[in-house]
Amino acid sequence: MELVTAAQFSRDIKVTKSAVSKALKNGRLDDAVVNRQGKIFLKKDEAMKIWESTSDPLRSSGAIPRPKKVISTENEPIPDFNASRAKREAMMARLAEIDVEEREKVLVPSADVEASWIQLVTIAKTKVLGIPTRAKQRIPDLDKNAMSLLDEIVRETLEDLSAQAA
């Protein structure tokens, strides 16, 4: 158990001496106070725990103690400030990662991928549907029955592919 003065404690936690004095005056640190021959000392570890649990990290001066009761709205408890801030920071870090990956072209918006695939499938379908016509150009003596048979095979193949994709 290390005992420190209010001034030493304020330097350790990097706040003003008056912030620690206000906390002592308000009774926030009473559980960590030790009185030796009229001089006030603080149990450093215990005072740190109390300070962290009752201080708003965004404020540099002494914080107002938080109520111990958890207030809930619609059966959902409101998390404490530090938990909310940690969750927000984690979400902001994730958004930053996604932004970096998008800029590095590792991630692509799904709408762009879908549009590219639709374009590729449409081109492939058009090319496959043109097979009977190209066959007729290369083999001029194909009769109408052979052409309709080729057309039927191509369409049947395309329908099978679309049925498997669905």
N, C-alpha and C positions, 0 to 999 in steps of 0.2 A: 504494500500500500504506500504509494508515493504521495507525499503531501506537498502542495504548491501554494504560493500566494495567488491572489486574484490577478496581480500584474503578470506573474509567470504564466498563469492559465490563459490569460488573454493573448499573450505572445504565442503560446503553443497552438491555439486554435485560430490565430490570425484575425482577431477582432479587437475593437478598441477596449481599453480598460473600463471606460464608462458603460459599455454594453454588459460586461461581466458584473460591474457594480449594480446596475439596474436589475439584473437577474437575481443577484443576492438580495437586494432590497425587496423585490417582489416575492421572494421565497421560492423561486424556481429551483435553486441549487441547495435548498435546506438539507436534503438527504446526503449531500456530499460535504457539508461543512463540519470542520473540526475546530474547536476553540481551545487554544493552548495559551495559557497565561494572558488572556485578554486579546490575543492576536488570532485573526481568522485565517485558517488554512482550508484548502479544498483537497479531498481525495481525488487525485487526478483522473483515474480510470472511471470512477463513478460519475464525476462531474462531466466527463466527456460523453458518456452514455446519455445522461440527462440533457446535455446541451444539444446533442444530435437529434434526440427524439422530440425536443420541444422548439427547435429553431427552424426558421424558414431560411433555406440556403441562399435565397435571392436577396435577403436583407442583411445589411452589414451591422446594424445595431441589434440590441436584444429583441427577441421576438415575443409576441403575446402567446401565452401557453394555449395549446390546442385542447379542446374538450376531449375527454377520454371516451365519451360515448360515440358510437358510430351512427351517424344519421343515415337513414335509408329512404330512397324514393322508389316507389313501385317495387318493393321487395328486393331491390338491388343496392347493396351497401356502397357508399361512396368511399373510394380508397383514400389513404392519407396522401399528403402532398408529395412526399418523396417517391412513393410507389407510382403515382400518376406521372410524375416527371420522368422517372426511369422508363416507364412504358412509352411515353411520348418520344423520348430520346432514341429508344430502340426502333420505333416506327420511322422516325426521321432518318436514322442510319440506313434502314432497309430501303427507303425511298431514294436515298442518295446512291446506294448500290445499284438499284434498278436504273437510275438516271445515267450512271457511268457505263453500265452494260449496254444501254441503248445507244449512247454516244460512241461506244467502241464497236457498235454493230454486232454485239454478241446477242442482244435481244432485239427482236423485230416485232412491231405491233402485229397482233393476230389478224387484223383487217388487211394488212399488206400481204401477209402470207396467204390468206384466203384468196385475195384478188390475183396473186401470182399463180396459184394452183388452178383457179378457174380459167385463167388465160391459157395455161399449159394444156389443160384437159380439152378446152375448146379447139385449140390448134391440132392436138392429136386426133380428136374426133373428126375434124374436117379432113385431115390427111387420110384417115382410114376410110371415110366415106367416099373419097376420091379414087380409091383403088380400082373399082370396076371401070371407071372412065379412063384411067391411065392404062389399064390392061387393054382396053379397046384400041387406044392409040398405038400401043406397041404390037398388039396382035390384031390387025385389021379384020381378019376373017372370022372373028368371034361372032356367033349369031346372037339373036335376041334372047334365046333360052339360056345360053351360057352367061350373058350379061346379067339377066335377072337372077340367076342362081348365085353369081358372085355378089350381087347387091344384097340378096337375102342372107348369105353367109356373113357378110360384113355387118349388117344390121343386127343379126342374131348374136354375133360376138359382142357388139357394143351393148346390147341389152343385157347380156349375161354379166358383163363387167359392171354395169350400173346397178344391177340387182345385188351383186356381191358387195359393192361399196355401201349400199344402204343397209 
